[in-house]
Amino acid sequence: MRLSALLLLLPIVAFTPPLAAAADSAPRRIDWEALIPPGFDADALVLEFNRKASELSDDAPQVRALVAEMKRRWEQAPTVATLDGQRVELPGFIVPLDFEGESAREFLLVPYFGACIHVPPPPANQVVYATAAKPIPLETLQDAVLATGTLKVEANHSDLAAAGYHMVVEKVVPYP
């Protein structure tokens, strides 16, 4: 290629944004495992609780303290700080916290159907408190959705569950 042709291409190359920058604007698809920091083992906590509970009678005074301790540890489940401020897509199920007809602006996003309805709810690092500027239609709550938005590492408590994350929702679509 001749020098004159290279000089003509220089302004085009200089002002073309890199492909990586364009890719950064797309949300990153994550799964629920991404919300759990290394070293946190919810199953181990449940086993520990069950072992301790099996050593007590149902009416033992220590049962109430044991349940309170387990609830505290569940609500304080650690989060992944590097997710703060990231634009993500996360599949899950909606548990509405408010209703506007057949829509909601405020809901919990959880990893499986029935979470937060059954006791106990998932640990806080498996519950996302979600808010949307526009109401999200609640067509069928038992169907999975894909929520897109900006994730914040931020605790939130509702009557149903403690959440370790907050998502400012841009859109919610059915998830196949």
C-alpha positions as CSV (number, residue, x, y, z in Angstrom):
1,M,0.0,0.0,0.0
2,R,1.3,3.4,-0.9
3,L,2.0,6.1,1.7
4,S,-0.7,8.4,0.3
5,A,-3.3,5.6,0.7
6,L,-2.2,5.0,4.3
7,L,-2.5,8.8,5.1
8,L,-6.1,8.7,3.7
9,L,-7.0,5.9,6.0
10,L,-5.4,7.4,9.1
11,P,-8.4,9.7,10.0
12,I,-10.8,6.7,9.7
13,V,-8.7,4.5,12.0
14,A,-8.1,7.3,14.5
15,F,-11.7,8.1,15.0
16,T,-13.2,4.5,14.9
17,P,-14.0,3.4,18.4
18,P,-12.3,0.1,19.4
19,L,-14.5,-3.0,19.2
20,A,-13.9,-3.7,22.9
21,A,-15.5,-0.5,23.9
22,A,-18.7,-1.4,22.0
23,A,-18.7,-4.8,23.6
24,D,-18.5,-3.2,27.1
25,S,-21.8,-1.5,26.6
26,A,-23.6,-4.8,26.2
27,P,-24.8,-6.4,29.5
28,R,-22.8,-9.4,30.7
29,R,-24.9,-12.5,31.2
30,I,-24.3,-14.0,34.6
31,D,-25.7,-16.9,36.5
32,W,-26.6,-17.2,40.2
33,E,-23.2,-18.8,41.0
34,A,-21.6,-15.5,40.0
35,L,-23.3,-13.9,43.0
36,I,-21.6,-16.2,45.5
37,P,-18.1,-15.3,46.6
38,P,-15.5,-18.1,46.8
39,G,-15.5,-19.8,50.2
40,F,-19.2,-19.3,51.0
41,D,-20.9,-22.6,51.3
42,A,-24.7,-22.4,52.0
43,D,-24.9,-26.2,52.1
44,A,-22.3,-26.3,54.9
45,L,-24.3,-23.8,56.9
46,V,-27.5,-25.8,56.5
47,L,-25.6,-29.0,57.5
48,E,-24.2,-27.2,60.6
49,F,-27.7,-26.0,61.6
50,N,-29.2,-29.4,61.1
51,R,-26.5,-31.1,63.2
52,K,-27.0,-28.6,66.0
53,A,-30.8,-28.8,65.8
54,S,-30.7,-32.6,65.9
55,E,-29.0,-32.5,69.3
56,L,-31.9,-30.5,70.8
57,S,-35.5,-31.3,71.5
58,D,-38.1,-29.2,69.7
59,D,-39.1,-27.4,72.9
60,A,-35.5,-26.7,74.1
61,P,-34.9,-23.0,74.9
62,Q,-31.8,-23.1,72.7
63,V,-33.8,-23.8,69.5
64,R,-35.0,-20.2,69.3
65,A,-31.4,-18.9,69.6
66,L,-30.2,-21.4,67.0
67,V,-32.9,-20.3,64.5
68,A,-32.1,-16.6,65.1
69,E,-28.4,-17.3,64.6
70,M,-29.1,-19.2,61.3
71,K,-31.4,-16.4,60.1
72,R,-28.7,-13.8,60.9
73,R,-26.0,-15.7,59.0
74,W,-28.4,-16.3,56.0
75,E,-29.2,-12.6,55.9
76,Q,-25.6,-11.6,56.0
77,A,-24.4,-14.0,53.3
78,P,-21.4,-12.4,51.7
79,T,-21.6,-10.8,48.2
80,V,-19.2,-10.2,45.3
81,A,-18.0,-6.6,45.5
82,T,-16.7,-6.6,41.9
83,L,-20.3,-6.9,40.6
84,D,-21.1,-3.4,42.0
85,G,-22.1,-1.1,39.1
86,Q,-22.0,-3.8,36.4
87,R,-24.6,-4.0,33.7
88,V,-25.8,-7.6,33.7
89,E,-28.5,-10.0,32.5
90,L,-29.7,-12.5,35.1
91,P,-32.3,-15.2,34.6
92,G,-34.6,-15.9,37.5
93,F,-38.1,-15.7,38.8
94,I,-40.1,-12.7,40.0
95,V,-41.6,-12.3,43.5
96,P,-43.6,-9.0,43.4
97,L,-43.4,-6.6,46.3
98,D,-45.9,-4.1,44.9
99,F,-48.7,-4.4,42.4
100,E,-49.9,-1.9,39.9
101,G,-52.8,-3.8,38.4
102,E,-51.0,-6.8,36.8
103,S,-47.6,-5.1,36.9
104,A,-44.9,-4.3,39.5
105,R,-42.1,-1.8,39.7
106,E,-40.5,-3.4,42.8
107,F,-39.8,-7.1,43.1
108,L,-37.4,-9.8,44.2
109,L,-35.5,-11.7,41.6
110,V,-34.7,-15.2,42.8
111,P,-33.0,-18.3,41.3
112,Y,-36.0,-20.7,41.5
113,F,-39.8,-20.7,41.5
114,G,-41.3,-20.6,45.0
115,A,-38.3,-19.0,46.7
116,C,-39.4,-16.5,49.4
117,I,-42.8,-18.1,49.5
118,H,-41.5,-21.2,51.2
119,V,-39.5,-20.9,54.4
120,P,-36.6,-20.3,54.6
121,P,-35.9,-18.0,51.7
122,P,-32.5,-18.3,49.9
123,P,-29.4,-16.6,51.4
124,A,-29.2,-12.9,50.8
125,N,-26.5,-13.4,48.1
126,Q,-29.1,-15.4,46.1
127,V,-31.8,-12.7,46.3
128,V,-31.8,-9.5,44.1
129,Y,-34.1,-6.6,45.1
130,A,-35.2,-5.1,41.8
131,T,-36.7,-1.7,40.9
132,A,-37.9,-0.6,37.6
133,A,-38.8,2.9,36.3
134,K,-41.7,1.4,34.2
135,P,-44.0,-1.2,35.5
136,I,-43.0,-4.8,34.6
137,P,-45.9,-7.0,33.4
138,L,-46.5,-10.0,35.6
139,E,-47.9,-12.4,33.1
140,T,-47.0,-15.7,34.8
141,L,-44.9,-15.7,37.9
142,Q,-44.0,-19.4,37.5
143,D,-42.2,-18.7,34.2
144,A,-38.5,-17.7,34.2
145,V,-37.5,-14.2,33.1
146,L,-34.3,-12.6,32.0
147,A,-33.7,-9.3,33.8
148,T,-31.3,-6.7,32.4
149,G,-30.0,-3.8,34.5
150,T,-27.3,-2.3,36.6
151,L,-26.4,-4.4,39.7
152,K,-25.4,-2.8,43.0
153,V,-24.0,-4.6,46.0
154,E,-26.6,-3.2,48.4
155,A,-28.5,-4.9,51.2
156,N,-32.3,-4.6,51.3
157,H,-34.8,-6.2,53.6
158,S,-38.5,-7.0,52.9
159,D,-41.1,-9.0,54.7
160,L,-40.2,-11.9,52.4
161,A,-36.4,-12.0,52.4
162,A,-33.1,-10.2,52.7
163,A,-31.4,-9.3,49.5
164,G,-27.7,-8.7,49.1
165,Y,-28.0,-7.0,45.7
166,H,-30.1,-4.3,44.1
167,M,-30.8,-4.2,40.4
168,V,-32.0,-1.1,38.6
169,V,-34.0,-2.8,35.9
170,E,-34.0,-1.7,32.3
171,K,-36.1,-4.6,30.9
172,V,-37.5,-8.0,31.7
173,V,-38.2,-10.5,29.0
174,P,-39.3,-14.2,29.1
175,Y,-36.5,-16.6,29.5
176,P,-36.7,-19.8,27.5
